[in-house]
Amino acid sequence: MTIETALAGLSALLGDRLSRSKSDLAAHGRSEAHFAPAPPDAVAYPETTQEVASIAAICNENACPLIAYGAGTALEGHTSAIQGGVSLDFRHMDRVIRVSPGDMLAVVGPGLTREALNRELRATGLFFPVDPGANASLGGMAATRASGTTAVRYGTMRDNVLALEVVLADGRIVRTGTDARKSAAGYDLTALMLGSEGTLGIITELTLKLQGQPEAITAGTCAFDSIAAAVGAVTAVIQAGVPMARIEFLDEASIAAVNAHAGTDLPETPHLFVEFHGSDGAVAEDAATFAEIAADFGAQGIQTATRTEDRNALWAARHHAYWACLGLKPGATALITDICVPISRLAQAVEDTRADIEAASIPGPILGHVGDGNFHAILLVDPDSPADLAEARRLSARMATRALDLGGTVTGEHGIGIGKLDYMAKQHGEGWAVMAAIKQALDPNGILNPGKMVRVNR
């Protein structure tokens, strides 16, 4: 039982859809973040759930690692083949299988991206709301329990997936959930698979909740004199019950980067980017309430955008902030980390993180989805400098520890992968051992994305 034996069986099954080319292996071993390349031994391109089941059975029989791969946008090394094996690329399983407008749901393949789904939905008056920024695959978004800019109103993937089709390590195909909006029948296997990062099963189909396109949308920006004022305004807006669709924070370093990258001329001070969804009247009322609260915290230069092209430009600037921030240190890569804290502790978490970074030897712009207490630091490092990487890891550890001390979590949306594995015991205690027991029960040979999420002794 070896990887090579498994590859021989997979080659017979898939033919030229099993690739061992150097370019394919390199592409599937790279990370968008700071992790060293870890290429697989081969890349498989399945087209059906039954093929995925056959691939899993062959790999399981031969103790060959199997790593599900979507768009490759994960930030904690989730798809790195750190023990070799096969990368399972879902680009050919990217169809919209069924749309049910009356039930406000869509059934899709795991390789379909969120942007492609929303293009398909335009004529229906519906849309899929989860927006992590990157054009991620929906299977990957489910596997990492992704969220993003709209989570403050529409929730995360946890709230927007009704059912899954999943292939287990031994090749069994199971379905979790139904088209119904709720169920009290048995264990919630859908929730178990969401966020499991491909360590418990391989998602081959998703049933997703859809939302109606809002009648009116207004976006806007406003500047503040300090981080404390901006974050204080966020807390006050949320506590006042204003139904924000998005409320994003960018510190002064992020704004400087966005200006340089996108050609904008925003004042280089902390900013909030906001959006409101609803009827014309409701949107106008919500925007006015927000402006009134923000003014109490010294907001200046409130600008609004109602035309689609203007709103798209605004959010493109926000979504491209990562690439913009890389420009602050030419040649740099980034350790991108996130934490999430209770909204009442958000100001303290952001200000303490900013103080740590200001005292450090590397830059680290801060931005995030502060409406739900989640923010990111983009810690910029010279890829050839061990000292830079050590400093970034120290800052990340400080953020993680602070989040736990404040009653939060070490990651609100990026997940665990290999990057945050060392924090799991502190966050979950004996719960982490329970996770390992579940992993052992569903994947006794440890082939599914090994080395991620849990540590299992064999």
C-alpha angles and dihedrals in degrees: 000000000000140000089253091055089051091050091053090055092045092049090055090049100044107023110193090000087080106076129194096170115137093235093053093047092048093048092052094046097055126097129207088227135051101293120123115251114273108181124192124237091245143357121230123201109199123189103192140033090245090057090051089051091051092047091051092049092051093047092046092051090052100038090243117158115243120200121188112224128194123162095331095239098127116124106204101060094267095152099039111124094223092165096035120239131117129333110212107213115197100194091119093051094066105118132128096235099186139351120200107189093182091056092037093231141117131203113213144170119255095246094059113108123226092243092052090050093052091049088054091049098052095100093050098061089237134107141186107243108200108106117178092172097245117083090249127176114258092232090055091046090054093045091054096036089236126197131166144161097345098045092099088071108019102029131230132293086281088067098041106049117087100177144355138205108218135185113214125216093265093050099261115144116220132180120215119198133349139242089276117105094233142014139184094193112121133307116346098248092169091062090045092057095043107092094008090119094223093300097114103032144341117256112226101166136019133200107206134193115236132205132216116255106255118247091231135018127190125181130186150162134223134182131226134196093233145014089245092057094047095048091043089056090051092053092048093048093050093045089050089059097240104165099233118186091197134001114176131179126212122179124219094269091053091049091050089052093048091050091052094044102040101029093242122146103215116154107265095242131100112299141191120215111200141179135191128202129194141068120339091258096045093048092050091049093047092048091050092049091049092049091050093051093043090051089057086062094048100264114176136190098019106193125185133200125197102161113093094234092051092049091047091052091051094051093041087060090052095044092049093050092106092059090042091053092052086063090064088074109029113223092017130136123202143236098212113196136172138192134183126211137175109284091244090060096043098099092052093047094050096043094047091048091050090051091051092051094046089055093047131090096241133058121249122180115205125218137143157130094297095169088083097033095261123130140162138218118207101207107198117214137176102243090220095051117089087186092058092049092047090051091049091050090049091052092046091051090051090052093049094048091047091052092054092046089054094051096261139111134266090237131023097185116344093077132212110282107146096311099073102025092113092063097055097087093052094048099043107023109186088359088076090059088052089054090052090051091052089049091050092050096050099034108026093166092050097230100136111094093319120207094032133107097353140029115232121186114222 
